[in-house]
Amino acid sequence: FFVPDDAPIITGYNDTAPTTDTINIFSIASGHLYERFLRIMMLSVLKHTKNPVKFWFLKNYLSPQFKDFIPRMAERYGFEYELVQYKWPRWLHGQTEKQRLIWAYKILFLDVLFPLNIKKIIFVDADQVVRTDMKELLEEPLDGAPYGYTPFCDSRTDMDGFRFWKSGYWKNHLGRRRYHISALYVIDLQQFRLLAAGDRLRGQYQMLS
């Protein structure tokens, strides 16, 4: 991830209105290790597509070093980026563990983090490596659903002790439905807002917490 010292530095964020061909990727990282993973993920996305890409990062937990580095990386590899933030609502129960707080941000505030002109966005965990064109996922029909998740595999029964959805509240809540993992998913933001999915998710979280 070397960027020459004489590479031009972009000051501020690129606020150009995204085109319909732009692939919007949202991710969250906290700590230098996951910021390193994040850079690998970003390059893997860029490597497998010919479409312009815009990355969206949650500003709240990024290190000053990453914020200084990202403009040079954007210039070097030809992508757009924007830092977004949202203050945790005072009425919503908080989390004492930082990691749980970060996990909450990637699900609970999708309706308020992004501009209204973004129609679809893909969340990708910082430690993922992308091996195909994300445009395929962006164009996947959701048939009216606000988002599309991947069902979690459960073939390794020796891991059942770690699967919290196999017992208690979540087992009863899911019933016969499968648990879906949030490491990679696509969100139709227009449909998400139309269904007031953010309010419903925050209400469910509030009840559980």
MOWO-V384950 format. One record per pair of residues at least 24 apart in sequence whose ideal C-beta (glycine too) atoms are under 8 Angstrom apart, sorted by sequence separation. I is the first residue (numbers start at 0). J is the second residue. If there is no record, write none. Layout:
i:I j:J
i:I j:J
//
This chain:
i:54 j:78
i:56 j:80
i:58 j:82
i:53 j:78
i:54 j:79
i:55 j:80
i:56 j:81
i:57 j:82
i:58 j:83
i:59 j:84
i:22 j:48
i:52 j:78
i:53 j:79
i:54 j:80
i:55 j:81
i:56 j:82
i:57 j:83
i:58 j:84
i:85 j:111
i:151 j:177
i:34 j:61
i:51 j:78
i:52 j:79
i:53 j:80
i:54 j:81
i:55 j:82
i:56 j:83
i:57 j:84
i:85 j:112
i:150 j:177
i:151 j:178
i:22 j:50
i:24 j:52
i:26 j:54
i:28 j:56
i:34 j:62
i:37 j:65
i:51 j:79
i:53 j:81
i:55 j:83
i:150 j:178
i:151 j:179
i:21 j:50
i:22 j:51
i:23 j:52
i:24 j:53
i:25 j:54
i:26 j:55
i:27 j:56
i:83 j:112
i:150 j:179
i:151 j:180
i:20 j:50
i:21 j:51
i:22 j:52
i:23 j:53
i:24 j:54
i:25 j:55
i:26 j:56
i:27 j:57
i:34 j:64
i:83 j:113
i:149 j:179
i:150 j:180
i:20 j:51
i:21 j:52
i:22 j:53
i:24 j:55
i:25 j:56
i:29 j:60
i:31 j:62
i:34 j:65
i:41 j:72
i:45 j:76
i:148 j:179
i:149 j:180
i:21 j:53
i:23 j:55
i:28 j:60
i:29 j:61
i:30 j:62
i:45 j:77
i:148 j:180
i:18 j:51
i:27 j:60
i:28 j:61
i:31 j:64
i:45 j:78
i:148 j:181
i:149 j:182
i:38 j:72
i:42 j:76
i:149 j:183
i:41 j:76
i:149 j:184
i:17 j:53
i:148 j:184
i:28 j:65
i:41 j:78
i:60 j:97
i:147 j:184
i:0 j:38
i:146 j:184
i:147 j:185
i:146 j:185
i:168 j:207
i:13 j:53
i:146 j:186
i:60 j:101
i:145 j:186
i:146 j:187
i:0 j:42
i:145 j:187
i:144 j:187
i:57 j:101
i:141 j:185
i:59 j:104
i:145 j:190
i:146 j:191
i:139 j:185
i:141 j:187
i:144 j:190
i:145 j:191
i:57 j:104
i:136 j:183
i:143 j:190
i:57 j:105
i:137 j:185
i:136 j:185
i:141 j:190
i:145 j:194
i:146 j:196
i:145 j:196
i:57 j:112
i:127 j:182
i:127 j:183
i:55 j:112
i:124 j:181
i:21 j:79
i:55 j:113
i:124 j:182
i:122 j:181
i:123 j:182
i:124 j:183
i:10 j:70
i:13 j:73
i:123 j:183
i:9 j:70
i:122 j:183
i:8 j:70
i:9 j:71
i:17 j:79
i:121 j:183
i:122 j:184
i:8 j:71
i:121 j:184
i:122 j:185
i:9 j:73
i:15 j:79
i:121 j:185
i:122 j:186
i:6 j:71
i:9 j:74
i:55 j:120
i:120 j:185
i:121 j:186
i:2 j:68
i:8 j:74
i:13 j:79
i:119 j:185
i:120 j:186
i:7 j:74
i:13 j:80
i:14 j:81
i:119 j:186
i:6 j:74
i:12 j:80
i:13 j:81
i:29 j:97
i:119 j:187
i:120 j:188
i:2 j:71
i:6 j:75
i:12 j:81
i:29 j:98
i:118 j:187
i:119 j:188
i:2 j:72
i:12 j:82
i:118 j:188
i:117 j:188
i:118 j:189
i:0 j:72
i:2 j:74
i:29 j:101
i:2 j:75
i:27 j:101
i:106 j:181
i:113 j:188
i:105 j:181
i:27 j:104
i:109 j:186
i:27 j:105
i:110 j:188
i:44 j:123
i:102 j:181
i:109 j:188
i:25 j:105
i:52 j:133
i:110 j:191
i:47 j:129
i:50 j:132
i:109 j:191
i:110 j:192
i:40 j:123
i:46 j:129
i:47 j:130
i:49 j:132
i:40 j:124
i:43 j:127
i:47 j:131
i:48 j:132
i:50 j:134
i:40 j:125
i:43 j:128
i:44 j:129
i:47 j:132
i:48 j:133
i:40 j:126
i:43 j:129
i:47 j:133
i:48 j:134
i:110 j:196
i:111 j:197
i:25 j:112
i:40 j:127
i:43 j:130
i:109 j:196
i:110 j:197
i:25 j:113
i:37 j:125
i:40 j:128
i:109 j:197
i:110 j:198
i:36 j:125
i:39 j:128
i:40 j:129
i:44 j:133
i:108 j:197
i:23 j:113
i:36 j:126
i:107 j:197
i:34 j:125
i:33 j:125
i:33 j:126
i:107 j:200
i:23 j:117
i:106 j:200
i:107 j:201
i:25 j:120
i:23 j:119
i:24 j:120
i:25 j:121
i:26 j:122
i:23 j:120
i:24 j:121
i:25 j:122
i:26 j:123
i:28 j:125
i:107 j:204
i:23 j:121
i:24 j:122
i:25 j:123
i:26 j:124
i:27 j:125
i:17 j:116
i:19 j:118
i:22 j:121
i:24 j:123
i:26 j:125
i:16 j:116
i:17 j:117
i:103 j:204
i:24 j:133
i:91 j:201
i:22 j:133
i:22 j:134
i:92 j:204
i:91 j:204
i:92 j:205
i:91 j:205
i:94 j:208
i:22 j:137
i:92 j:208
//
